[in-house]
Amino acid sequence: MILCVAVILIFGDGKDIGNAFGVVVSLVMLITTILLTLVMIIIWKTPPVLVALYFSVFFVMEGVYVSAVCTKIYEGGWIPFAISFILALIMFGWFYGRQRKLEYEVTHKITLEGLRELLYNPGVQRVPGLCFFYTNIQDGLTPILEHYVKNMKSLHKVTIFTTLRYLLVSKVAPHERIIIRKLGLIGVYGCVIQYGYADSLNLEGDDFAGVVHVRGKTRFHVGKNCGWFDRIMLAFYEVMHNNCRSALPALGVPLQQRIEVGMLYEA
Protein backbone atom coordinates (compact mmCIF):
# COMPACT_ATOMS: atom_id res chain seq x y z
CA MET A 1 0.00 0.00 0.00
CA ILE A 2 2.82 2.40 0.88
CA LEU A 3 4.50 1.68 -2.46
CA CYS A 4 1.27 2.34 -4.36
CA VAL A 5 0.77 5.68 -2.60
CA ALA A 6 4.40 6.61 -3.29
CA VAL A 7 4.03 5.86 -7.02
CA ILE A 8 0.88 7.99 -7.24
CA LEU A 9 2.49 10.89 -5.38
CA ILE A 10 5.67 10.78 -7.47
CA PHE A 11 4.05 10.56 -10.90
CA GLY A 12 0.63 12.05 -10.35
CA ASP A 13 -0.12 11.73 -14.06
CA GLY A 14 -2.40 8.79 -14.83
CA LYS A 15 -0.76 8.38 -18.23
CA ASP A 16 2.60 7.25 -16.81
CA ILE A 17 0.88 4.88 -14.40
CA GLY A 18 -1.17 3.47 -17.28
CA ASN A 19 2.00 2.88 -19.30
CA ALA A 20 3.55 1.05 -16.34
CA PHE A 21 0.44 -1.09 -15.98
CA GLY A 22 0.48 -2.01 -19.68
CA VAL A 23 4.13 -3.05 -19.53
CA VAL A 24 3.49 -5.16 -16.42
CA VAL A 25 0.51 -7.02 -17.90
CA SER A 26 2.33 -7.81 -21.14
CA LEU A 27 5.50 -9.00 -19.38
CA VAL A 28 3.53 -11.12 -16.91
CA MET A 29 1.85 -12.93 -19.78
CA LEU A 30 5.18 -13.56 -21.52
CA ILE A 31 6.98 -14.69 -18.36
CA THR A 32 4.06 -16.98 -17.47
CA THR A 33 4.35 -18.66 -20.85
CA ILE A 34 8.09 -19.22 -20.41
CA LEU A 35 7.74 -20.57 -16.87
CA LEU A 36 4.84 -22.85 -17.80
CA THR A 37 6.95 -24.22 -20.65
CA LEU A 38 9.71 -25.08 -18.16
CA VAL A 39 7.17 -26.78 -15.90
CA MET A 40 5.89 -28.83 -18.83
CA ILE A 41 9.43 -29.95 -19.67
CA ILE A 42 10.94 -30.50 -16.21
CA ILE A 43 8.01 -31.54 -14.02
CA TRP A 44 5.12 -32.71 -16.17
CA LYS A 45 7.37 -34.46 -18.73
CA THR A 46 5.08 -33.32 -21.53
CA PRO A 47 5.90 -34.65 -25.02
CA PRO A 48 8.23 -32.24 -26.90
CA VAL A 49 5.77 -31.81 -29.77
CA LEU A 50 3.05 -30.47 -27.48
CA VAL A 51 5.53 -28.24 -25.67
CA ALA A 52 6.79 -26.77 -28.94
CA LEU A 53 3.24 -26.23 -30.18
CA TYR A 54 2.19 -24.43 -27.00
CA PHE A 55 5.35 -22.33 -26.76
CA SER A 56 5.45 -21.23 -30.40
CA VAL A 57 1.83 -20.07 -30.45
CA PHE A 58 1.73 -18.18 -27.15
CA PHE A 59 5.29 -16.85 -27.25
CA VAL A 60 4.80 -15.26 -30.67
CA MET A 61 1.43 -13.79 -29.73
CA GLU A 62 2.57 -12.37 -26.40
CA GLY A 63 5.92 -11.28 -27.86
CA VAL A 64 4.00 -9.01 -30.21
CA TYR A 65 2.21 -7.41 -27.25
CA VAL A 66 5.49 -6.86 -25.42
CA SER A 67 7.16 -5.31 -28.46
CA ALA A 68 4.23 -2.94 -28.79
CA VAL A 69 4.63 -1.56 -25.26
CA CYS A 70 8.42 -1.31 -25.33
CA THR A 71 8.12 2.26 -26.57
CA LYS A 72 6.39 3.15 -23.29
CA ILE A 73 9.33 2.17 -21.09
CA TYR A 74 10.68 5.73 -20.97
CA GLU A 75 7.20 7.09 -20.27
CA GLY A 76 6.54 5.38 -16.94
CA GLY A 77 7.07 1.81 -18.08
CA TRP A 78 10.37 1.65 -16.20
CA ILE A 79 8.56 1.45 -12.85
CA PRO A 80 8.02 -2.36 -12.89
CA PHE A 81 11.67 -2.85 -13.91
CA ALA A 82 12.81 -0.79 -10.92
CA ILE A 83 10.59 -2.78 -8.56
CA SER A 84 11.77 -6.04 -10.12
CA PHE A 85 15.38 -4.99 -9.62
CA ILE A 86 14.75 -4.32 -5.92
CA LEU A 87 13.03 -7.69 -5.45
CA ALA A 88 15.79 -9.47 -7.38
CA LEU A 89 18.39 -7.82 -5.15
CA ILE A 90 16.56 -9.06 -2.05
CA MET A 91 16.36 -12.62 -3.41
CA PHE A 92 20.02 -12.57 -4.45
CA GLY A 93 21.04 -11.39 -0.98
CA TRP A 94 19.14 -14.26 0.61
CA PHE A 95 20.54 -16.79 -1.86
CA TYR A 96 24.09 -15.51 -1.39
CA GLY A 97 23.89 -15.74 2.39
CA ARG A 98 22.44 -19.26 2.28
CA GLN A 99 25.14 -20.41 -0.10
CA ARG A 100 27.89 -18.97 2.11
CA LYS A 101 26.44 -20.81 5.11
CA LEU A 102 26.28 -24.05 3.17
CA GLU A 103 29.88 -23.62 2.00
CA TYR A 104 31.00 -23.06 5.60
CA GLU A 105 29.17 -26.16 6.81
CA VAL A 106 30.63 -28.33 4.05
CA THR A 107 34.14 -27.00 4.73
CA HIS A 108 33.90 -27.43 8.52
CA LYS A 109 31.72 -30.53 8.64
CA ILE A 110 32.24 -33.13 11.36
CA THR A 111 33.23 -36.64 10.26
CA LEU A 112 32.09 -39.82 12.00
CA GLU A 113 35.59 -40.18 13.39
CA GLY A 114 35.36 -36.68 14.82
CA LEU A 115 31.98 -37.50 16.39
CA ARG A 116 33.45 -40.67 17.87
CA GLU A 117 36.24 -38.66 19.49
CA LEU A 118 33.71 -36.22 20.93
CA LEU A 119 31.63 -39.02 22.44
CA TYR A 120 34.66 -40.81 23.90
CA ASN A 121 35.41 -37.72 25.97
CA PRO A 122 34.81 -38.69 29.63
CA GLY A 123 32.99 -35.42 30.22
CA VAL A 124 30.33 -36.15 27.57
CA GLN A 125 27.31 -38.20 28.64
CA ARG A 126 24.76 -40.07 26.51
CA VAL A 127 21.43 -39.06 28.01
CA PRO A 128 18.18 -41.04 27.55
CA GLY A 129 15.76 -39.97 24.88
CA LEU A 130 15.31 -39.38 21.16
CA CYS A 131 16.64 -36.29 19.38
CA PHE A 132 16.19 -35.01 15.84
CA PHE A 133 19.26 -32.92 14.94
CA TYR A 134 18.51 -30.89 11.81
CA THR A 135 21.28 -30.30 9.29
CA ASN A 136 21.58 -28.93 5.75
CA ILE A 137 24.28 -31.35 4.59
CA GLN A 138 24.06 -35.08 4.00
CA ASP A 139 27.73 -35.91 3.45
CA GLY A 140 29.05 -35.39 6.96
CA LEU A 141 27.67 -33.75 10.09
CA THR A 142 26.95 -30.10 10.71
CA PRO A 143 29.64 -28.11 12.63
CA ILE A 144 26.88 -27.05 15.04
CA LEU A 145 27.08 -30.58 16.45
CA GLU A 146 30.57 -30.03 17.87
CA HIS A 147 29.50 -26.69 19.33
CA TYR A 148 26.44 -28.34 20.90
CA VAL A 149 28.28 -31.32 22.40
CA LYS A 150 31.15 -29.26 23.82
CA ASN A 151 28.78 -26.85 25.55
CA MET A 152 25.98 -29.21 26.60
CA LYS A 153 28.39 -32.05 27.51
CA SER A 154 25.79 -34.55 26.36
CA LEU A 155 24.12 -36.23 23.41
CA HIS A 156 20.92 -38.25 23.35
CA LYS A 157 21.28 -42.02 23.21
CA VAL A 158 19.28 -42.02 19.99
CA THR A 159 20.21 -39.08 17.76
CA ILE A 160 18.90 -38.80 14.22
CA PHE A 161 20.60 -36.26 11.96
CA THR A 162 17.76 -35.10 9.76
CA THR A 163 17.88 -33.34 6.41
CA LEU A 164 14.76 -31.94 4.76
CA ARG A 165 14.93 -32.15 0.99
CA TYR A 166 12.34 -30.77 -1.40
CA LEU A 167 12.01 -32.46 -4.78
CA LEU A 168 10.69 -31.13 -8.09
CA VAL A 169 7.59 -33.32 -7.92
CA SER A 170 4.10 -32.58 -6.66
CA LYS A 171 4.02 -35.39 -4.09
CA VAL A 172 6.50 -37.97 -2.87
CA ALA A 173 5.29 -41.55 -2.45
CA PRO A 174 4.99 -42.57 1.23
CA HIS A 175 7.55 -45.38 0.85
CA GLU A 176 10.08 -42.93 -0.62
CA ARG A 177 9.53 -40.06 1.81
CA ILE A 178 11.81 -41.16 4.64
CA ILE A 179 15.27 -42.63 4.06
CA ILE A 180 17.13 -43.79 7.19
CA ARG A 181 20.65 -45.19 7.45
CA LYS A 182 22.99 -46.15 10.27
CA LEU A 183 26.07 -43.97 10.67
CA GLY A 184 28.35 -46.54 12.28
CA LEU A 185 27.93 -45.41 15.90
CA ILE A 186 25.51 -46.86 18.42
CA GLY A 187 22.28 -44.87 18.47
CA VAL A 188 23.36 -42.46 15.71
CA TYR A 189 21.40 -42.41 12.46
CA GLY A 190 21.06 -40.31 9.34
CA CYS A 191 17.64 -39.45 7.94
CA VAL A 192 16.48 -37.70 4.79
CA ILE A 193 12.85 -36.56 4.63
CA GLN A 194 11.77 -35.86 1.06
CA TYR A 195 8.81 -33.66 0.21
CA GLY A 196 7.23 -32.42 -2.98
CA TYR A 197 5.93 -28.92 -3.54
CA ALA A 198 2.34 -30.03 -2.89
CA ASP A 199 3.14 -32.02 0.28
CA SER A 200 2.53 -30.59 3.73
CA LEU A 201 5.37 -30.72 6.22
CA ASN A 202 4.13 -31.16 9.76
CA LEU A 203 5.65 -33.03 12.70
CA GLU A 204 2.75 -32.65 15.09
CA GLY A 205 1.09 -35.68 16.65
CA ASP A 206 1.52 -38.28 19.34
CA ASP A 207 4.28 -40.04 17.40
CA PHE A 208 6.61 -37.11 18.11
CA ALA A 209 5.59 -36.50 21.73
CA GLY A 210 8.61 -36.18 24.01
CA VAL A 211 11.07 -35.95 21.10
CA VAL A 212 13.67 -33.18 21.24
CA HIS A 213 14.26 -31.18 18.05
CA VAL A 214 17.64 -29.42 17.79
CA ARG A 215 18.36 -26.84 15.13
CA GLY A 216 21.16 -24.38 14.61
CA LYS A 217 20.55 -20.64 14.73
CA THR A 218 23.67 -19.36 13.05
CA ARG A 219 24.96 -15.88 12.27
CA PHE A 220 27.91 -14.59 10.31
CA HIS A 221 30.90 -13.00 11.98
CA VAL A 222 32.23 -10.64 9.33
CA GLY A 223 35.97 -10.37 9.94
CA LYS A 224 38.43 -7.74 8.80
CA ASN A 225 39.62 -9.95 5.94
CA CYS A 226 36.25 -9.82 4.19
CA GLY A 227 35.91 -7.68 1.09
CA TRP A 228 33.42 -4.87 0.77
CA PHE A 229 31.03 -7.01 -1.29
CA ASP A 230 30.87 -9.73 1.37
CA ARG A 231 30.42 -7.13 4.09
CA ILE A 232 27.44 -5.55 2.35
CA MET A 233 25.74 -8.76 1.20
CA LEU A 234 26.20 -10.66 4.46
CA ALA A 235 25.03 -7.69 6.53
CA PHE A 236 21.98 -7.48 4.27
CA TYR A 237 21.38 -11.22 4.68
CA GLU A 238 21.62 -10.94 8.47
CA VAL A 239 18.96 -8.24 8.49
CA MET A 240 16.59 -10.48 6.52
CA HIS A 241 17.49 -13.57 8.54
CA ASN A 242 16.81 -11.81 11.84
CA ASN A 243 13.31 -10.94 10.64
CA CYS A 244 12.44 -14.50 9.59
CA ARG A 245 10.87 -16.94 11.99
CA SER A 246 12.52 -20.22 12.86
CA ALA A 247 11.77 -23.30 10.77
CA LEU A 248 10.77 -25.34 13.82
CA PRO A 249 7.43 -23.54 14.40
CA ALA A 250 6.68 -24.00 10.70
CA LEU A 251 7.17 -27.75 11.18
CA GLY A 252 4.61 -27.78 13.96
CA VAL A 253 7.17 -28.60 16.66
CA PRO A 254 5.83 -27.63 20.13
CA LEU A 255 7.75 -24.92 21.95
CA GLN A 256 8.80 -27.15 24.85
CA GLN A 257 10.45 -29.64 22.47
CA ARG A 258 12.64 -27.12 20.59
CA ILE A 259 16.29 -26.37 21.15
CA GLU A 260 18.03 -23.77 18.99
CA VAL A 261 21.82 -23.71 19.17
CA GLY A 262 23.44 -20.36 18.45
CA MET A 263 26.77 -20.30 16.61
CA LEU A 264 28.86 -17.76 14.74
CA TYR A 265 30.19 -18.66 11.28
CA GLU A 266 33.42 -16.96 10.28
CA ALA A 267 32.81 -15.25 6.94
C-alpha positions in Angstrom: 0.0 0.0 0.0 2.8 2.4 0.9 4.5 1.7 -2.5 1.3 2.3 -4.4 0.8 5.7 -2.6 4.4 6.6 -3.3 4.0 5.9 -7.0 0.9 8.0 -7.2 2.5 10.9 -5.4 5.7 10.8 -7.5 4.1 10.6 -10.9 0.6 12.0 -10.3 -0.1 11.7 -14.1 -2.4 8.8 -14.8 -0.8 8.4 -18.2 2.6 7.2 -16.8 0.9 4.9 -14.4 -1.2 3.5 -17.3 2.0 2.9 -19.3 3.6 1.0 -16.3 0.4 -1.1 -16.0 0.5 -2.0 -19.7 4.1 -3.1 -19.5 3.5 -5.2 -16.4 0.5 -7.0 -17.9 2.3 -7.8 -21.1 5.5 -9.0 -19.4 3.5 -11.1 -16.9 1.8 -12.9 -19.8 5.2 -13.6 -21.5 7.0 -14.7 -18.4 4.1 -17.0 -17.5 4.4 -18.7 -20.9 8.1 -19.2 -20.4 7.7 -20.6 -16.9 4.8 -22.8 -17.8 7.0 -24.2 -20.7 9.7 -25.1 -18.2 7.2 -26.8 -15.9 5.9 -28.8 -18.8 9.4 -30.0 -19.7 10.9 -30.5 -16.2 8.0 -31.5 -14.0 5.1 -32.7 -16.2 7.4 -34.5 -18.7 5.1 -33.3 -21.5 5.9 -34.7 -25.0 8.2 -32.2 -26.9 5.8 -31.8 -29.8 3.0 -30.5 -27.5 5.5 -28.2 -25.7 6.8 -26.8 -28.9 3.2 -26.2 -30.2 2.2 -24.4 -27.0 5.3 -22.3 -26.8 5.4 -21.2 -30.4 1.8 -20.1 -30.5 1.7 -18.2 -27.2 5.3 -16.9 -27.2 4.8 -15.3 -30.7 1.4 -13.8 -29.7 2.6 -12.4 -26.4 5.9 -11.3 -27.9 4.0 -9.0 -30.2 2.2 -7.4 -27.3 5.5 -6.9 -25.4 7.2 -5.3 -28.5 4.2 -2.9 -28.8 4.6 -1.6 -25.3 8.4 -1.3 -25.3 8.1 2.3 -26.6 6.4 3.2 -23.3 9.3 2.2 -21.1 10.7 5.7 -21.0 7.2 7.1 -20.3 6.5 5.4 -16.9 7.1 1.8 -18.1 10.4 1.7 -16.2 8.6 1.5 -12.8 8.0 -2.4 -12.9 11.7 -2.9 -13.9 12.8 -0.8 -10.9 10.6 -2.8 -8.6 11.8 -6.0 -10.1 15.4 -5.0 -9.6 14.8 -4.3 -5.9 13.0 -7.7 -5.5 15.8 -9.5 -7.4 18.4 -7.8 -5.2 16.6 -9.1 -2.1 16.4 -12.6 -3.4 20.0 -12.6 -4.5 21.0 -11.4 -1.0 19.1 -14.3 0.6 20.5 -16.8 -1.9 24.1 -15.5 -1.4 23.9 -15.7 2.4 22.4 -19.3 2.3 25.1 -20.4 -0.1 27.9 -19.0 2.1 26.4 -20.8 5.1 26.3 -24.1 3.2 29.9 -23.6 2.0 31.0 -23.1 5.6 29.2 -26.2 6.8 30.6 -28.3 4.1 34.1 -27.0 4.7 33.9 -27.4 8.5 31.7 -30.5 8.6 32.2 -33.1 11.4 33.2 -36.6 10.3 32.1 -39.8 12.0 35.6 -40.2 13.4 35.4 -36.7 14.8 32.0 -37.5 16.4 33.4 -40.7 17.9 36.2 -38.7 19.5 33.7 -36.2 20.9 31.6 -39.0 22.4 34.7 -40.8 23.9 35.4 -37.7 26.0 34.8 -38.7 29.6 33.0 -35.4 30.2 30.3 -36.1 27.6 27.3 -38.2 28.6 24.8 -40.1 26.5 21.4 -39.1 28.0 18.2 -41.0 27.5 15.8 -40.0 24.9 15.3 -39.4 21.2 16.6 -36.3 19.4 16.2 -35.0 15.8 19.3 -32.9 14.9 18.5 -30.9 11.8 21.3 -30.3 9.3 21.6 -28.9 5.8 24.3 -31.3 4.6 24.1 -35.1 4.0 27.7 -35.9 3.5 29.1 -35.4 7.0 27.7 -33.8 10.1 27.0 -30.1 10.7 29.6 -28.1 12.6 26.9 -27.0 15.0 27.1 -30.6 16.5 30.6 -30.0 17.9 29.5 -26.7 19.3 26.4 -28.3 20.9 28.3 -31.3 22.4 31.2 -29.3 23.8 28.8 -26.8 25.5 26.0 -29.2 26.6 28.4 -32.0 27.5 25.8 -34.5 26.4 24.1 -36.2 23.4 20.9 -38.3 23.3 21.3 -42.0 23.2 19.3 -42.0 20.0 20.2 -39.1 17.8 18.9 -38.8 14.2 20.6 -36.3 12.0 17.8 -35.1 9.8 17.9 -33.3 6.4 14.8 -31.9 4.8 14.9 -32.2 1.0 12.3 -30.8 -1.4 12.0 -32.5 -4.8 10.7 -31.1 -8.1 7.6 -33.3 -7.9 4.1 -32.6 -6.7 4.0 -35.4 -4.1 6.5 -38.0 -2.9 5.3 -41.5 -2.4 5.0 -42.6 1.2 7.5 -45.4 0.8 10.1 -42.9 -0.6 9.5 -40.1 1.8 11.8 -41.2 4.6 15.3 -42.6 4.1 17.1 -43.8 7.2 20.7 -45.2 7.4 23.0 -46.1 10.3 26.1 -44.0 10.7 28.3 -46.5 12.3 27.9 -45.4 15.9 25.5 -46.9 18.4 22.3 -44.9 18.5 23.4 -42.5 15.7 21.4 -42.4 12.5 21.1 -40.3 9.3 17.6 -39.4 7.9 16.5 -37.7 4.8 12.9 -36.6 4.6 11.8 -35.9 1.1 8.8 -33.7 0.2 7.2 -32.4 -3.0 5.9 -28.9 -3.5 2.3 -30.0 -2.9 3.1 -32.0 0.3 2.5 -30.6 3.7 5.4 -30.7 6.2 4.1 -31.2 9.8 5.7 -33.0 12.7 2.7 -32.7 15.1 1.1 -35.7 16.6 1.5 -38.3 19.3 4.3 -40.0 17.4 6.6 -37.1 18.1 5.6 -36.5 21.7 8.6 -36.2 24.0 11.1 -35.9 21.1 13.7 -33.2 21.2 14.3 -31.2 18.0 17.6 -29.4 17.8 18.4 -26.8 15.1 21.2 -24.4 14.6 20.6 -20.6 14.7 23.7 -19.4 13.0 25.0 -15.9 12.3 27.9 -14.6 10.3 30.9 -13.0 12.0 32.2 -10.6 9.3 36.0 -10.4 9.9 38.4 -7.7 8.8 39.6 -9.9 5.9 36.2 -9.8 4.2 35.9 -7.7 1.1 33.4 -4.9 0.8 31.0 -7.0 -1.3 30.9 -9.7 1.4 30.4 -7.1 4.1 27.4 -5.5 2.3 25.7 -8.8 1.2 26.2 -10.7 4.5 25.0 -7.7 6.5 22.0 -7.5 4.3 21.4 -11.2 4.7 21.6 -10.9 8.5 19.0 -8.2 8.5 16.6 -10.5 6.5 17.5 -13.6 8.5 16.8 -11.8 11.8 13.3 -10.9 10.6 12.4 -14.5 9.6 10.9 -16.9 12.0 12.5 -20.2 12.9 11.8 -23.3 10.8 10.8 -25.3 13.8 7.4 -23.5 14.4 6.7 -24.0 10.7 7.2 -27.8 11.2 4.6 -27.8 14.0 7.2 -28.6 16.7 5.8 -27.6 20.1 7.7 -24.9 21.9 8.8 -27.2 24.9 10.4 -29.6 22.5 12.6 -27.1 20.6 16.3 -26.4 21.1 18.0 -23.8 19.0 21.8 -23.7 19.2 23.4 -20.4 18.4 26.8 -20.3 16.6 28.9 -17.8 14.7 30.2 -18.7 11.3 33.4 -17.0 10.3 32.8 -15.2 6.9 
